[in-house]
């Protein structure tokens, strides 16, 4: 019969091995929690990316429809309008250009140069021509700040 060394059979994990496993689990949970809870800056960046694409779409719609299309926003919501003979009407029947709420509301909106957008709520109008005035639209919420730069010929870049 083989002789079993009782010291080897009763052996378990060492304290060092358990600590290494606990550190690995802690690091993994830390990384997962950071990615699961996006920062306000990331949320505002995502909102600006979506808005830049929608502004480009609105500009293209103005050219294709041969009618003025406007972006209108206050600190809580934004929407797109189309100019009819006598008035501005909200874009209807278009799931992309529908009215939306800002996810990080309230959001402060600042446009530069000041003449590129008008009024309260802020309104940016896209004309029928393929060339518009360039502008810089800055969105801020708390300490987070993101800008959308429009070059006037259809390119919208988030900075």
ABEGO torsion letter per residue (X at the ends): XBBBBAAAAABBBBAAAAAAAAAAAAAAAAAAAAAABBBAAAAAAAAAAAAAAAAAAAAAAAAAAGBBBBBBBBAABBBBBBBBAABBBBBBGBAAABBBBBAAOBBBBBBOBAAABBEOBBBBBBBABABBBBBBBBBBBEABBBBBBBAGAGBBBBX
